[in-house]
Amino acid sequence: MKNKILQISAIIAIFIVAIVRIVDNTEKIILHWDLWGNITSYCSKYYIIFLPIISLIIYALFRYYKRNPYKMNQISKIEVTPDNTKLL
């Protein structure tokens, strides 16, 4: 239970940081730094909303597959063809 609360609170914190950055007056945010700390690209401040959305989607997928582990490992049927029978 503590782990679930920690995960949800981290996602809420990411949403709060994203909203604060959108409300901020800067029009561009830093998108990427290189190895030496130099800024290599900028983007619009509205792109920061994708980070919490992606975090929420990943969290939902992990929760779904934790509850339904057999949905992830579906074995597909192998068609019997002359090429397959040669390999076997």
Secondary structure, 3 states (H helix, E strand, C coil): CHHHHHHHHHHHHHHHHHHHHHHCCCCEEEEEECCCCCEEEEEEHHHHHHHHHHHHHHHHHHHHHHHCHHHCCCCCCCCCCHHHHHHC
